[in-house]
Amino acid sequence: MLNAPGSSAPEYLAYVASTSYSAGDIIVPGASGQCMYRAIVAGSTNSTLLNSSAFTTVAPCTNDTVKELFPSTLQWRGTNSGPQFIYQNTGAPGTSASSSFQWVASPATLTTTGTTSVNSPTLSVASGSPFNATQTGQAIAVSGAGKLGATLYTTILSVNSNTQITLATPALTAVTVVASVGATVAFTGHPDILSATVGDTNGIVWTNVGPSYPIASGNQLWHALGGISRDTAYGGYTSKYGIAISTNSYGSAPTYSKYTADQGSGAWAIEYDSVTNVYHLLNTLTGIWTDWSCSSGSGYACPRMATTVGTLLALSNPLNTGQSCPFYIHNLKLSSNGLYAMIVSQADVYPACTSLQNFLLWQTTTLTFDATKSLQFSFGGMNHWAIGANKMVAFNNSGWGYTAGVFLGVYNANNAHGDQGAGSGYAPPFSVYLNPLASQATPQTTPPGCYVTSGTTIKNPDCNLSESLDSHLSWVGDPGTDTYPVCGTSFNYATLGPAFNAWQNMETCYQTSPTYPTGYAPPAAYILPSTSVGNVWQFTHTFATGTSATFSTQFQISEYSQDANWLFWSSDWNCQNGSTTGVTPAVWTSGTFVDMLAIPAVPANPTSVCGLPWAANTTYVAGNMSNPIEGTAGAAAVDDVFQAIYVGGATGVTQPGPALPTSYFSTSVGPTISAPGNTICDSASGASMNPALPYSTSCPTGTVWQDIGPQNQRGDVFAVNLGNQH
């Protein structure tokens, strides 16, 4: 790796009055400034500059947002770093040039006659010869080739000839030459993440992996603590630790504002082995695995030197087309023996990679490094999962098909792909399987089979996991044998509540051993059993509304105790815990209607403003409260609480108003946004906002709801004793 010196223009610009700046432009404010800011909204400075006190100018730097004064539209955001970027050699080993070179090309137009086709990465020119090999990796903008004809921002993946290049991102809109005018292709002059230069020598390719982000007091830094091993190899203490980190505080065009070294923007996966005193570091942008060991001294904080272990094909060439597939990390979880790390991708950098799964198993032992086997995509996608010592369990079909009846797939951690990382892979064995019934009319048996949806009819239990269950699983109760049950809250990820499916909103544990088919070893032939297999234990209902604005309470997140005796979960106990304010709602008499009842509540004496999700085709009672949700994406999809103030008939078949997620109930997404005091006619015969009095005329066969403000029910933690059910 190499620090590119900030003095190598044009990586940052002078902060000057009456000057235009583009998104991505970099300044270092203050006469002796140390902190790098990038423009997140383009514009021009005013004739009088902001006082330097508006910016953080000395370390530790921050990620604050600074807006120029009106009438300027220009906005800056800090990067928590100085004006330096880290570059990693993604090319061949070699000796660097004897003199310095320019890291980032100066802004310049290469051609105005570029042509592209939809979904093609190839860009050609109708005239001139603007391209040469030294441009490979540079950040460019291609006018008209982006979504709906917007500008496409990408990098030059390769230079095929003086008249043709391959783009790192395929064109989303075709551009053709009309009257000698086509796409304008221009260097942006920005050190975007993954932009590169081949300006050195002997095959060296320096690739930008983000700012040189010093981790110091006062700096914001996202990290996902990935767990610890459950051994005593380090003098009687745990020996291995996992973590994912983001230092990506600059990002790339066109939306620089979203890169704030936060979750979903990072690329560093780390496992620290305290026995060998080595940090294993994987960069999910370049695919390069590096080991960092002491260059002198001892201890975890010793001065360190890097040794490249190798480049992993799951990142550098997973499609076998030469297309790399870098991604940003959602989280990392370490196995209980510390030998494996599950890495979850949150976002692909390149659209060509969206066909890949976003779950990967990293085998962190250097001595067994294999470019194909050491990092493998799981065969099937997963909703939620848990990792043990040498296995991983996934709550879903795991590639068997949504209606196949497989509830719990059990992956071998050293072969998550099922074909040692190569080929198309094979589905994993499983431990809980309900044999699908032949028809909706087939009688249940014990152990039961399960139904699949037939039209609008859903019977219990439902085999189709694409429309029913999910669970935030935990396996920490397993002592390292990979045989104890996994436990957690089983919930319905389409509706949250109230429950309508077997096991839904229940604290449940699922068998993990034995697995089926017996003797499964990919790529052996296998056939699903003719009878149901595997045990499921259910213990208690979660008693949660599914409408809390607190994520852990809304989804009833649970934790398994390490002695396998207890399961803890969060719940608002169906509105029975009291309010977050400590105040019970009273009937409105004056004011803004916020968290005030419109009429006396039914049931009487509620302790908070709270309700279950809205239900279709339901006849409520005047005084009932409901808390509609626009989806299951967390607090952002939770609306205000509404109280029924008139009931002339049942609710409609869908939430009233435009199609979801923009119902009349919505308090965050237009075209209509409800606010306390608003009323809604909810009727199968027609819906409206703020129906006129009398409601018996304006909403005669429906329900009229009044917005009474945001829910404020309190969540608490509850526990159930599992009886050591292992």
Secondary structure, DSSP 8 states (H G I E B T S, - for coil): -EEE-TTSTTSSB---TT-EE-TT-EE--STT----EEEEE-EE--SS---GGGS--SSS----EEE--TT---EEEE-SS-S-EEEEE-S------SS---SS--SEEEEEEEEB-TT--EEEESSS----GGGTT-EEEETT-SGGG--EEEEEEEEEETTEEEESS--SS-B--BTTB-EEEEE-----TT-EE--SSTT--EEEEEE-----TT---EEEEEEE----TBTTB--EEEEEEE---S--SS-GGG-SS-TTSB-EEEEEETTTTEEEEEETTT-EEEEEEESSS-STTS-EEEEEEEE-HHHHSTTSSS----EEEEEEEE-TTSSEEEEEEEEESSGGGTTS-SEEEEE--GGG--TTTSEEE-SS--SEEEE-SSEEEEES-TTS-TTS-EEEEEEETT-TTSSTT-SS-----EEEE--B-SSTTS---SS--BB--BTTB--SSBS-TTSSEEE--B-TTS-SSS-S-EEEEEEETTT--S--STTTTEEEEE--SS-BSTT--TTS-----SS-B--EEEEEE----S--SSHHHHTT-EEE-TTSSEEEEEE-GGGTS-BSSS----B--SS--TT-BSS--SSSS-SSS--B---TT----TT-EE--BS-SSSGGGB---EEEEEESS---SS-SSSSTTS-TT-SSSSSS---TT-EEEE-TT--EES--S-HHHHSTTSEEEEE-----B--EEEEEE-----
